[in-house]
Amino acid sequence: MKKFITATTLIALSAFFSIASQAAEGDVGVAATMDDRYCTTCHGAEGRGNIAIDAPRLAGMEAWYLKRQLENFRAGIRGTHGEDTQGIAMQPMAAKLTDESIADIVDWVGDWEYVPAEATVDGNVNQGRNAFQSCAACHGANAEGNEALGAPALAGQNDWYMITQLRNFRAGYRGSHREDTYGSQMLTMSKTLRDDQAIINVVSYINTLQK
């Protein structure tokens, strides 16, 4: 799936990395802004995601999963690999969050209306269905997620975001940190998808499982 860099994309990326840079340098005001709902600048006013900077849909995301990811970013378990562009930008945004801030953000996001993401890719759904059988063991037959296994729902998430993350897992950009237990499991499982087309196929199938 190719993306063309537009003026809007460049502006969004510039703002995104400027804020991340300030937070990394210890700007308390930026950290406070993050606390005060700066999430919407990248993830959208209604939390539906932003394809320009690969910021995923948050509306409808499980509270326990969002909490874990914010804690992982804060601890440097996620978002510190040199090739994880989006993660590197997100990590300093979460670095200054307190437990109370994370709880507040998770509660706030939980009030957003869930709207399934629109499909933007068109792969081989039949091949994707076959590949998804191994994913279903953790994420559920309908990609509804399984908290007991630490596997989030995939149905309804932005397909472009899932593609980026599967590519990152396959390349070892995500899930390689020694403390990222669930990420390391995904890194291993992503290897069963032999190439980009296989990733697009399985995500195209997940698109048919909107919750």
trRosetta pair geometry for C-beta under 8 A, 3 or more apart (Angstrom, degrees):
i j d omega theta_ij theta_ji phi_ij phi_ji
1 120 7.6 76 -147 120 141 102
1 121 5.8 -70 -81 -100 132 110
1 160 6.6 -135 118 -117 156 87
1 163 6.2 47 23 131 134 168
1 200 6.7 150 -35 -102 100 118
3 9 7.8 138 157 -113 114 156
3 51 7.7 -165 -122 157 129 100
5 9 5.2 -130 -151 82 58 138
5 10 6.2 67 175 -56 101 93
6 9 4.7 104 50 3 71 101
6 10 7.1 -136 96 -3 40 86
6 52 7.6 -80 52 -124 103 107
7 10 5.7 -56 -150 37 33 111
7 11 6.3 33 153 -19 67 105
8 11 5.8 -55 -149 36 31 110
8 12 6.3 28 155 -17 65 108
8 52 6.0 -98 122 -113 94 146
9 12 5.8 -58 -148 38 29 109
9 13 6.1 26 156 -17 66 109
9 52 4.4 -157 -109 -157 71 97
9 53 7.4 159 -152 -58 72 68
10 13 5.8 -55 -143 39 29 109
10 14 6.2 34 155 -24 64 106
11 14 5.7 -54 -148 33 29 113
11 15 6.5 25 156 -14 64 105
12 15 6.0 -57 -151 37 30 107
12 16 6.1 32 152 -23 65 111
12 42 7.6 118 -176 -118 101 69
12 50 6.8 -162 -168 161 147 133
12 52 4.5 75 52 117 156 134
12 53 5.0 -134 132 -37 116 116
13 16 5.4 -55 -144 36 32 115
13 17 6.1 17 164 -8 68 109
13 52 7.3 -127 -42 146 82 95
13 53 5.6 166 -84 -100 68 104
14 17 6.5 -63 -144 43 23 98
14 18 6.1 27 157 -23 62 112
15 18 5.7 -57 -144 35 28 114
15 19 6.4 25 160 -17 64 106
15 41 6.9 -118 134 164 130 125
16 19 6.4 -63 -157 35 24 105
16 20 6.5 18 152 -14 62 112
16 41 7.9 175 -88 121 71 108
16 42 5.7 86 -108 -99 106 117
16 53 5.2 146 -47 -145 161 156
16 55 7.9 -152 -115 -53 136 124
16 89 5.4 20 150 -175 105 143
17 20 5.4 -52 -142 40 38 114
17 21 6.0 44 156 -26 68 104
17 89 5.7 -80 -92 -114 67 112
18 21 5.8 -54 -149 33 27 112
18 22 6.6 26 154 -17 62 105
19 22 5.9 -55 -151 35 32 109
19 23 6.4 30 153 -17 65 106
19 30 6.0 163 -162 -153 75 120
19 33 7.8 -107 -148 90 117 133
19 34 8.0 135 166 -70 120 97
19 38 7.1 180 -167 166 150 141
19 41 7.6 108 -27 90 164 151
19 93 6.9 38 125 -92 106 105
20 23 5.8 -56 -149 37 31 110
20 24 6.3 33 152 -22 65 107
20 88 7.5 87 164 128 150 67
20 89 4.4 -117 -59 -155 161 63
20 90 7.4 -52 -107 -49 124 17
20 91 7.8 66 -154 54 114 65
20 92 5.0 112 -168 58 74 116
20 93 5.9 -59 -104 -45 77 92
21 24 5.6 -54 -148 34 31 112
21 25 6.5 24 154 -15 64 108
21 92 7.6 91 -77 74 15 160
22 25 5.8 -62 -151 39 32 108
22 27 4.2 -24 165 18 92 146
22 30 4.5 148 111 -55 113 156
23 26 7.9 73 177 -52 32 13
23 27 6.1 -80 -86 50 34 92
23 30 4.6 -129 -74 115 75 130
23 31 5.9 117 -132 -69 94 73
23 34 6.9 49 -101 -35 138 137
23 92 4.2 142 98 140 108 103
23 93 5.5 120 45 -88 173 45
23 95 6.7 139 149 43 110 109
23 96 6.4 -133 -165 2 100 122
24 92 3.9 -64 -68 -118 80 154
24 95 7.4 81 -101 25 57 151
27 30 4.1 61 96 6 112 112
27 31 6.9 167 95 -12 61 82
28 31 5.5 -53 -152 36 39 113
28 32 6.3 41 151 -21 69 103
28 96 7.5 -175 -123 -166 55 154
29 32 5.6 -53 -149 35 32 112
29 33 6.4 36 150 -22 64 103
30 33 5.5 -50 -150 33 34 114
30 34 6.6 40 149 -22 64 99
31 34 5.5 -49 -155 30 35 115
31 35 6.6 39 145 -19 63 102
31 95 7.9 -85 -109 77 112 77
31 96 3.5 -54 -129 96 134 149
31 97 7.5 -159 -165 -60 96 51
32 35 5.3 -50 -154 34 38 116
32 36 6.2 24 150 -9 69 109
33 36 5.5 -62 -143 47 33 103
33 38 4.6 63 139 -55 86 132
34 38 4.7 -66 -101 40 41 124
34 39 7.3 76 -160 -49 66 70
34 93 5.3 167 -118 -170 140 82
34 94 7.7 -154 168 -80 147 37
34 96 7.1 117 51 66 138 105
34 97 6.9 -97 116 -71 124 95
35 38 7.9 40 31 5 32 98
35 97 7.0 155 -84 -113 84 79
35 101 4.9 -80 -118 -137 100 119
35 104 7.4 37 -165 79 84 136
35 105 7.6 -112 -141 -60 49 106
37 40 5.8 10 163 -3 91 109
37 108 7.0 -119 -94 155 97 157
38 41 5.5 -23 -178 5 69 118
38 93 7.6 -134 92 -154 122 115
39 42 6.9 -78 -171 48 42 90
39 43 5.2 -16 162 26 83 125
39 47 7.6 14 128 -99 115 90
39 58 6.9 -4 163 -6 130 166
39 105 6.7 117 -35 -151 144 116
39 109 7.5 -57 111 -79 162 109
40 43 6.2 -75 -115 63 29 83
40 44 6.4 -64 -158 101 66 23
40 45 5.0 52 -171 -104 121 43
40 47 7.2 -70 -107 -64 76 66
42 50 5.8 -130 175 32 51 143
42 53 6.0 -79 -149 80 96 137
42 55 4.2 170 153 -95 94 164
43 47 5.4 6 135 -128 112 57
43 48 7.8 139 159 43 72 32
43 49 6.3 -33 -158 -95 66 33
43 50 6.3 -132 -118 -5 19 103
43 55 4.8 -124 -85 148 58 120
43 56 7.1 -13 -126 74 98 44
43 57 7.4 118 -168 -125 96 23
43 58 5.0 23 177 -7 147 118
44 47 5.7 -165 78 -58 94 8
44 48 4.7 -69 97 45 159 70
44 49 5.9 -4 -5 39 132 20
44 50 5.5 173 -49 -54 90 90
44 55 7.5 169 -16 99 81 118
44 57 7.8 -21 35 -111 132 61
46 59 6.2 -10 148 -47 71 148
46 112 6.2 138 -175 -158 59 113
46 113 6.9 -30 -169 50 109 91
46 115 7.5 17 137 19 128 125
47 57 6.4 79 146 -164 72 62
47 58 4.1 -87 -162 63 110 92
47 59 3.6 129 96 -40 116 90
47 109 6.2 128 -113 -144 154 87
47 112 4.4 19 30 -177 140 170
48 57 5.3 -17 -160 -116 35 97
48 59 5.9 -19 -74 24 58 126
48 115 6.2 -21 -106 65 117 111
48 117 6.9 148 -173 -98 85 81
49 55 6.0 176 -152 99 59 68
49 56 5.1 -40 -109 -172 108 28
49 57 3.9 -52 -37 -57 108 65
49 58 7.7 154 -64 -7 67 63
49 117 6.4 12 23 -107 142 124
49 158 4.5 167 -177 -46 174 140
49 161 6.5 -106 -141 -37 137 135
50 53 5.5 11 109 41 113 87
50 54 7.8 -24 90 30 72 13
50 55 4.3 21 46 51 99 108
51 54 7.1 25 -156 -78 37 42
51 120 7.5 93 -107 -50 145 172
51 158 7.1 -164 -81 -169 83 140
51 160 5.5 52 -128 66 99 157
53 86 7.0 133 158 -114 75 99
53 89 7.7 -84 177 88 118 163
54 85 7.8 83 46 89 142 106
54 86 4.7 -93 92 -81 121 143
54 160 7.1 -123 -115 129 76 103
54 161 6.1 135 -165 -106 74 75
54 164 5.3 60 -147 -43 131 175
55 86 7.3 -176 -76 -153 57 121
55 161 7.9 -46 108 -98 15 123
56 61 7.9 86 121 -71 115 136
56 157 6.5 -12 -164 -164 117 100
56 158 5.5 -155 -137 30 70 117
56 161 4.1 97 -97 -147 95 163
57 60 6.8 -1 141 46 116 105
57 61 7.0 163 115 -45 75 103
57 117 5.5 -135 -33 -64 147 117
57 156 7.5 -105 90 138 153 82
57 157 5.9 -165 48 -140 113 57
57 158 5.2 146 -13 -26 101 96
57 161 7.3 -149 8 11 75 153
58 61 5.2 -66 -160 9 48 129
58 66 6.7 73 -152 -112 94 130
58 109 5.1 -79 147 -150 117 128
58 112 7.0 73 100 44 89 154
59 109 7.0 -141 -89 -174 46 82
59 112 3.8 -104 -113 118 97 125
59 113 6.3 5 -169 77 134 40
59 114 5.3 177 144 -100 91 50
59 115 6.7 20 105 23 138 74
60 112 7.5 -87 -25 94 59 99
60 114 3.2 91 -80 -120 111 110
60 115 7.6 -148 -31 24 133 35
60 153 7.8 -81 144 77 97 138
60 156 6.1 -74 124 127 152 140
60 211 8.0 157 -178 70 131 121
61 65 6.0 -113 171 78 94 114
61 66 5.0 102 117 -59 121 109
61 109 6.9 -23 54 146 102 131
61 152 7.1 -11 -154 -159 84 131
61 153 7.8 -162 -129 51 49 101
62 65 4.3 76 71 10 101 107
62 66 6.7 -175 86 -8 50 85
62 145 6.2 -171 -32 148 140 164
62 147 6.8 -161 -180 -84 154 101
62 152 5.8 -157 26 -132 118 87
62 153 6.4 127 -29 5 109 100
63 66 5.9 -58 -144 39 29 108
63 67 6.1 32 157 -21 65 109
63 106 5.0 86 -151 176 87 114
63 107 7.8 41 -128 -76 124 44
63 109 7.9 156 -103 78 72 105
63 110 5.7 4 -80 -79 109 121
64 67 5.7 -53 -147 36 28 115
64 68 6.5 30 154 -20 62 106
64 147 5.6 65 61 -135 153 113
65 68 5.7 -53 -149 35 33 111
65 69 6.4 28 155 -16 66 106
65 145 7.5 -83 -44 -150 143 140
65 147 7.9 -119 -47 -108 90 79
65 152 4.2 73 -122 -92 159 113
66 69 5.9 -58 -148 38 31 108
66 70 6.4 29 156 -17 65 107
66 105 7.8 -138 146 115 122 99
66 106 5.3 155 95 -115 120 92
66 109 6.3 -151 -171 78 170 152
67 70 6.0 -58 -148 37 28 109
67 71 6.3 25 155 -16 64 110
67 102 6.0 94 -135 157 75 115
67 103 7.6 31 -114 -90 114 54
67 106 5.2 5 -69 -85 90 148
68 71 5.8 -59 -148 40 29 110
68 72 6.2 31 153 -21 66 107
68 150 7.5 126 -112 -151 175 98
68 182 7.8 31 155 27 146 146
69 72 5.5 -51 -144 36 33 113
69 73 6.4 35 155 -18 65 102
69 78 6.7 -45 -153 49 70 158
70 73 5.8 -51 -147 36 31 110
70 74 6.2 33 152 -21 63 108
70 94 5.2 -166 -158 -139 69 129
70 97 6.4 -49 172 77 113 159
70 102 4.9 160 112 -131 141 110
70 105 6.9 140 -99 78 161 138
70 106 7.6 -123 10 -60 146 100
71 74 5.5 -53 -146 37 31 115
71 75 6.2 20 158 -11 66 111
71 77 8.0 12 118 30 70 127
71 102 6.6 47 -62 -134 79 163
72 75 6.0 -61 -142 44 28 103
72 77 4.1 -85 -156 72 80 113
72 78 4.1 48 133 4 113 111
72 79 7.8 128 123 4 86 98
72 180 6.7 68 -145 -106 128 96
72 183 7.9 127 -154 -34 153 131
73 76 7.8 37 179 -68 29 25
73 77 7.7 -72 -50 53 20 75
73 78 5.3 -51 -75 75 59 98
73 79 5.0 42 -129 5 81 141
73 87 7.5 -150 -112 -160 96 79
73 90 5.6 -78 -133 126 141 99
73 91 4.9 -152 -165 -114 86 55
73 93 7.5 -21 151 66 140 79
73 94 3.7 72 105 52 119 151
73 95 7.3 -100 137 -56 82 59
74 91 8.0 176 -71 -160 22 64
74 94 4.5 -104 -64 137 73 99
74 95 5.6 146 -136 -111 58 32
74 97 5.6 -96 -92 53 128 99
74 102 7.6 -72 -31 -70 147 130
75 179 7.5 -84 126 99 133 146
76 79 7.3 -106 -135 69 42 86
76 80 4.9 41 -167 -48 82 141
76 91 6.7 62 -107 -161 56 126
76 95 7.8 43 -58 -106 80 99
76 177 7.7 166 127 -127 68 148
77 80 7.9 131 59 8 3 117
77 177 4.9 171 -160 107 61 156
77 179 5.0 -92 -116 85 115 107
77 180 5.0 146 172 -69 104 90
77 183 7.7 166 152 8 100 144
78 84 7.9 -124 -179 149 68 163
78 87 5.8 -113 158 -150 80 123
78 91 7.1 -165 102 -91 62 98
78 174 6.7 27 -139 -140 93 92
78 177 7.0 -118 -68 8 47 143
78 180 6.5 104 -66 -100 83 131
78 183 6.9 175 -87 -72 103 153
79 84 6.1 -136 -124 109 36 132
79 87 3.4 -150 -108 168 63 87
79 88 5.8 164 -177 -73 77 28
79 89 7.9 -109 -153 45 113 39
79 90 5.3 -116 -113 73 140 90
79 91 3.1 173 122 -61 133 107
79 94 7.7 126 28 35 162 122
80 84 7.5 33 49 49 23 128
80 87 7.4 -78 -9 133 33 115
80 88 7.2 102 -108 -100 24 72
80 91 6.1 108 -62 -109 69 165
80 177 7.2 78 49 -80 113 125
81 84 4.3 81 66 -6 97 111
81 87 6.8 40 41 79 86 141
81 88 7.8 -107 68 -60 51 94
81 172 7.6 -180 -141 127 152 68
81 173 4.8 171 107 -161 147 61
81 174 6.8 -129 18 -68 142 45
81 176 6.5 84 -85 46 132 120
81 177 7.9 -124 -50 -49 98 91
82 88 7.6 43 -135 -75 27 135
83 168 7.9 175 110 -130 97 84
83 171 6.9 -92 108 126 145 133
83 173 4.6 -99 87 -110 102 117
84 87 3.6 -11 141 39 121 124
84 88 5.8 142 90 -29 77 84
84 168 6.0 67 -111 -145 91 128
84 173 4.5 151 -68 166 85 106
84 174 5.9 106 -104 -64 130 83
85 88 6.0 -56 -150 29 23 110
85 89 6.9 16 155 -13 59 106
86 89 5.8 -58 -155 36 35 110
86 90 6.3 26 152 -15 68 111
86 164 7.1 52 5 150 143 144
87 90 5.6 -61 -143 41 33 107
87 91 6.1 45 159 -39 69 101
87 168 7.8 122 -21 -155 127 154
87 173 7.6 166 19 150 138 100
87 174 6.7 164 -52 -90 152 102
88 91 6.1 -40 -142 15 27 116
89 92 7.7 -69 -172 34 28 93
89 93 7.3 23 144 -15 61 116
90 93 5.4 -67 -160 37 44 118
90 94 6.4 25 155 -11 78 109
91 94 6.2 -70 -154 41 30 100
91 95 6.3 48 151 -50 67 100
92 95 5.0 -32 -140 3 42 126
92 96 7.9 26 177 -11 62 93
94 97 5.3 -44 -163 7 58 123
97 101 4.2 -138 -158 90 82 130
97 102 5.2 94 148 -56 128 84
97 105 7.4 -42 -141 -5 138 138
98 101 4.6 104 47 2 72 101
98 102 7.1 -135 93 -3 41 84
99 102 5.8 -54 -151 36 32 111
99 103 6.4 32 152 -19 65 107
100 103 5.7 -54 -148 37 32 112
100 104 6.2 34 152 -22 65 107
101 104 5.6 -56 -149 36 30 113
101 105 6.3 29 155 -18 66 106
102 105 5.8 -54 -146 36 31 109
102 106 6.2 30 155 -19 65 107
103 106 5.8 -55 -146 37 29 111
103 107 6.4 29 155 -18 63 107
104 107 5.9 -56 -150 37 29 110
104 108 6.2 28 153 -20 64 109
105 108 5.6 -57 -146 38 30 113
105 109 6.2 29 157 -17 67 107
106 109 6.0 -54 -144 38 28 109
106 110 6.4 37 152 -29 60 107
107 110 5.5 -55 -155 28 30 119
107 111 7.4 31 151 -23 60 99
108 111 6.2 -56 -167 22 36 110
109 112 5.7 -36 -167 5 49 116
114 156 7.1 13 178 172 108 150
116 155 7.6 -43 -124 152 112 77
116 156 4.1 -99 -121 -127 79 88
116 210 4.3 28 -137 -152 157 118
116 211 7.1 165 -87 47 111 61
117 156 6.0 117 11 175 80 50
117 157 6.1 -6 10 146 136 17
117 158 4.4 -154 -147 -84 164 55
117 159 6.8 -170 109 -13 127 71
119 122 7.6 86 148 -71 117 70
119 159 5.9 49 -136 -15 59 144
119 204 7.6 70 -156 -133 121 64
119 207 4.4 70 -104 -160 115 141
120 158 7.9 9 11 -169 121 81
120 159 5.6 -170 40 60 83 117
120 160 5.7 -12 65 -43 137 104
121 159 5.0 -139 16 134 109 139
121 160 7.2 150 -36 -71 110 66
121 163 6.9 118 -47 -52 157 140
121 200 5.4 -136 173 -154 137 93
121 203 6.0 38 66 101 144 116
121 204 5.6 -110 108 -79 99 88
121 207 7.4 -170 61 -40 85 146
122 204 6.3 84 -147 -121 22 128
123 127 7.5 -93 145 65 103 107
123 128 5.9 101 100 -52 119 127
123 197 6.9 150 -138 -170 116 65
123 200 3.9 156 -75 129 134 89
123 201 4.0 -139 145 -88 133 46
123 202 7.8 -21 88 12 152 34
123 203 6.9 89 14 61 137 79
123 204 3.5 -159 45 -13 92 143
123 205 7.8 -62 79 -23 110 72
124 127 4.1 37 107 23 119 113
124 128 6.2 160 91 -18 62 88
124 197 7.9 34 12 168 108 98
124 201 4.7 -17 57 -121 80 110
124 204 7.0 118 49 67 27 147
125 128 5.3 -58 -144 41 32 116
125 129 6.2 42 154 -29 67 99
125 201 7.3 -165 -79 -163 19 73
125 204 5.3 -111 -84 122 69 107
125 205 5.1 129 -152 -87 67 73
125 208 6.3 67 -145 -28 128 139
126 129 5.7 -45 -149 26 30 113
126 130 7.0 29 152 -15 60 101
127 130 5.8 -52 -155 34 37 112
127 131 6.4 32 150 -15 67 107
127 198 7.5 -104 142 -123 118 65
127 201 4.5 -42 92 -172 104 147
128 131 5.7 -57 -146 40 34 109
128 132 6.1 40 154 -30 67 107
128 200 8.0 -91 -84 111 119 47
128 201 3.7 -160 -67 151 87 73
128 202 4.4 173 -147 -90 85 30
128 203 7.1 -98 -139 34 134 34
128 204 5.0 -160 -39 64 164 88
128 205 3.1 -173 119 -23 116 115
128 206 7.4 -106 165 -12 126 67
129 132 5.7 -54 -147 29 29 115
129 133 7.7 50 152 -42 56 85
129 205 4.9 178 -63 -131 58 140
130 133 6.3 -33 -172 -7 37 112
131 134 7.1 -52 177 26 49 100
131 135 7.4 40 131 -9 70 111
131 192 7.2 158 -155 124 90 106
131 193 6.4 68 -169 -97 137 86
131 198 6.1 150 -102 -172 158 94
131 201 6.3 95 17 101 140 111
131 202 4.5 -89 94 -82 126 110
131 205 7.5 163 56 18 93 147
132 135 4.8 -59 -156 41 59 117
132 136 5.9 69 145 -37 82 97
132 143 7.7 -59 -163 -63 128 106
132 202 5.4 150 -67 -147 82 93
132 205 5.3 -127 -32 102 138 142
132 206 6.9 164 -108 -63 133 79
133 136 5.6 -44 -149 21 32 118
133 137 7.9 50 151 -32 55 87
134 137 6.2 -31 -170 2 41 114
134 189 6.5 179 134 -154 116 104
134 192 5.9 -7 66 90 161 169
135 138 6.9 -76 -176 47 46 88
135 139 5.2 -17 158 28 86 125
135 143 7.5 6 127 -97 120 89
135 154 7.6 -14 162 0 132 158
135 189 7.1 116 -92 164 67 135
135 202 6.9 119 -18 -173 146 129
136 139 6.2 -76 -111 64 30 81
136 140 6.2 -59 -154 110 68 18
136 141 4.9 47 -158 -96 125 45
136 143 7.6 -77 -101 -65 73 60
138 146 6.1 -139 176 43 51 126
138 149 4.8 -150 -147 132 82 144
138 150 8.0 -34 -170 68 116 66
138 151 3.9 148 151 -65 97 156
138 185 7.7 128 -84 137 163 133
138 189 8.0 -93 14 -72 137 165
139 143 5.2 -1 140 -129 116 57
139 144 7.6 140 159 46 68 40
139 145 6.1 -30 -155 -93 66 39
139 146 6.6 -152 -123 4 18 96
139 151 4.7 -124 -82 154 59 128
139 152 7.4 -10 -123 75 94 42
139 153 7.3 117 -166 -124 91 29
139 154 5.4 13 -172 -7 142 116
140 143 5.9 -176 75 -71 92 7
140 144 4.3 -67 101 44 159 79
140 145 6.0 -25 1 24 128 19
140 146 5.5 156 -50 -44 95 97
140 151 7.5 173 -13 102 81 125
140 153 7.6 -21 34 -111 132 68
141 144 7.9 3 56 9 58 100
142 155 6.3 -11 148 -42 76 149
142 209 5.1 172 -169 -163 65 115
142 211 7.1 110 137 -91 112 86
143 153 6.3 87 143 -165 71 64
143 154 4.0 -79 -170 60 115 96
143 155 4.0 132 93 -38 110 88
143 206 5.2 99 -82 -139 166 91
143 209 4.6 105 29 106 116 147
143 211 7.7 -126 90 -50 84 102
144 153 5.4 -31 -174 -115 31 101
144 155 6.2 -14 -79 21 50 127
144 211 5.9 113 -110 -99 82 128
145 151 5.8 -171 -149 108 60 74
145 152 4.9 -38 -118 177 120 29
145 153 3.4 -68 -28 -57 118 63
145 154 7.2 152 -64 -9 80 60
146 149 4.3 28 104 31 117 107
146 150 7.8 -6 95 33 77 27
146 151 4.8 27 48 54 87 104
147 150 7.2 34 -169 -79 37 31
150 181 7.8 28 100 98 171 105
150 182 4.6 -122 131 -96 133 134
151 182 7.6 -174 -77 -155 57 120
153 156 6.8 8 135 41 119 107
153 157 7.3 159 111 -35 78 106
153 211 6.4 -29 -171 -23 138 150
154 157 5.6 -74 -163 18 46 124
154 162 6.5 74 -157 -110 102 137
154 206 5.1 -67 130 -154 117 135
154 209 7.6 44 89 80 90 128
155 206 6.3 -145 -88 -178 56 82
155 209 4.2 -99 -103 112 116 93
155 210 5.5 161 178 -118 99 21
155 211 4.4 112 105 -30 126 90
156 210 5.3 93 -75 -142 76 70
156 211 5.2 -64 -27 29 126 91
157 161 6.2 -99 157 71 102 119
157 162 5.7 107 103 -53 119 109
157 206 7.8 -23 48 143 94 131
158 161 4.1 76 80 5 106 110
158 162 6.9 -179 92 -10 56 82
159 162 5.6 -53 -149 36 37 111
159 163 6.4 41 152 -22 67 103
159 203 4.9 116 -157 161 93 117
159 204 7.4 58 -148 -80 140 45
159 206 7.3 157 -109 79 89 108
159 207 5.6 -6 -79 -74 129 111
160 163 5.7 -50 -149 34 33 114
160 164 6.6 36 152 -19 64 103
161 164 5.7 -53 -151 35 34 112
161 165 6.3 27 155 -14 67 108
162 165 5.8 -59 -145 41 31 108
162 166 6.2 32 157 -19 67 107
162 203 4.9 156 97 -120 125 116
162 206 6.7 -107 148 73 174 155
163 166 5.9 -55 -145 37 28 109
163 167 6.4 29 155 -18 63 107
163 199 5.7 104 -137 142 76 116
163 200 6.5 27 -113 -88 122 64
163 203 5.4 -49 -67 -37 84 167
164 167 5.8 -60 -153 37 29 111
164 168 6.3 29 151 -20 65 108
165 168 5.4 -50 -145 36 35 114
165 169 6.3 37 154 -20 66 101
165 174 6.5 -42 -155 46 73 161
166 169 5.7 -49 -146 35 33 111
166 170 6.3 34 154 -20 64 106
166 190 5.5 172 -159 -133 71 115
166 193 6.5 -2 175 55 123 159
166 199 4.7 162 107 -140 139 116
166 202 7.7 150 -117 72 164 124
166 203 7.2 -132 -1 -56 147 114
167 170 5.7 -55 -147 37 31 112
167 171 6.2 18 158 -10 66 112
167 173 8.0 10 117 30 71 126
167 196 7.2 18 -95 -108 109 84
167 199 6.5 36 -61 -134 76 172
168 171 6.0 -63 -143 44 28 103
168 173 4.1 -85 -157 70 81 112
168 174 4.1 49 133 3 115 111
168 175 7.9 129 124 4 88 96
169 172 7.7 38 -180 -70 29 24
169 173 7.6 -74 -52 52 22 74
169 174 5.3 -52 -75 73 60 99
169 175 5.2 45 -129 4 82 138
169 183 7.5 -149 -114 -168 98 76
169 186 5.0 -84 -133 130 144 98
169 187 4.9 -147 -168 -99 84 53
169 189 7.9 -17 150 67 141 77
169 190 3.8 141 110 -24 116 161
170 187 7.8 172 -76 -150 22 60
170 190 4.5 -125 -68 138 71 119
170 191 6.4 139 -128 -84 75 50
170 193 6.6 -87 -83 72 129 102
170 199 7.6 -90 -25 -73 144 129
172 175 7.3 -105 -139 69 44 88
172 176 4.8 56 -174 -64 83 132
172 187 6.5 61 -106 -149 57 124
173 176 7.4 -104 174 0 1 120
174 180 8.0 -128 174 155 64 164
174 183 6.0 -114 155 -159 79 120
174 186 7.7 -27 114 93 102 123
174 187 7.2 -166 97 -80 63 96
175 180 5.6 -146 -135 114 40 133
175 183 3.3 -157 -109 157 68 88
175 184 5.2 156 177 -77 89 34
175 185 7.7 -120 -152 41 123 42
175 186 5.3 -134 -96 70 145 93
175 187 3.4 -177 113 -47 138 109
175 190 7.9 158 27 7 160 130
176 180 7.4 38 51 48 23 131
176 183 7.6 -75 -4 129 33 118
176 184 7.3 102 -100 -97 24 80
176 187 6.4 117 -65 -102 63 158
177 180 4.2 84 66 -8 96 111
177 183 6.8 39 43 75 89 143
177 184 8.0 -118 64 -57 53 96
180 183 3.5 -19 152 41 120 125
180 184 5.7 136 96 -29 81 83
181 184 6.1 -59 -153 29 23 108
181 185 7.0 22 151 -17 59 104
182 185 5.6 -51 -156 31 38 114
182 186 6.6 35 149 -15 67 104
183 186 5.6 -56 -151 38 36 110
183 187 6.3 45 149 -27 68 101
184 187 5.3 -43 -146 28 36 118
184 188 6.7 38 154 -18 62 100
185 188 5.9 -55 -158 34 32 110
185 189 6.4 24 150 -13 66 109
186 189 5.5 -56 -141 42 36 108
186 190 5.9 43 157 -30 69 104
187 190 5.9 -51 -148 27 25 113
187 191 7.5 36 150 -30 55 96
188 191 6.1 -50 -171 12 36 115
189 192 6.0 -38 -176 10 52 113
190 193 5.8 -49 -171 29 56 108
193 198 4.2 176 -164 113 79 119
193 199 5.1 87 161 -70 143 70
193 202 6.4 -86 -104 0 126 140
194 198 5.1 102 40 -13 71 152
195 198 5.3 106 53 7 60 101
195 199 7.4 -113 110 -3 38 91
196 199 5.5 -54 -154 34 38 114
196 200 6.3 36 151 -18 70 104
197 200 5.6 -52 -147 37 35 111
197 201 6.2 40 152 -24 66 105
198 201 5.5 -50 -147 33 32 116
198 202 6.5 26 158 -15 65 104
199 202 6.3 -59 -149 37 28 103
199 203 6.3 22 156 -13 64 111
200 203 5.9 -60 -145 43 29 108
200 204 6.1 36 154 -26 65 107
201 204 5.7 -54 -148 32 28 114
201 205 6.7 28 152 -17 62 103
202 205 5.6 -50 -154 33 36 113
202 206 6.6 40 147 -21 65 102
203 206 5.3 -47 -148 33 38 116
203 207 6.7 52 148 -29 63 96
204 207 5.6 -43 -158 20 34 120
204 208 7.7 35 146 -20 58 96
205 208 5.9 -52 -166 24 42 111
205 209 7.3 33 143 -16 66 107
206 209 5.6 -63 -159 33 44 114
207 210 7.2 3 -179 -50 45 89
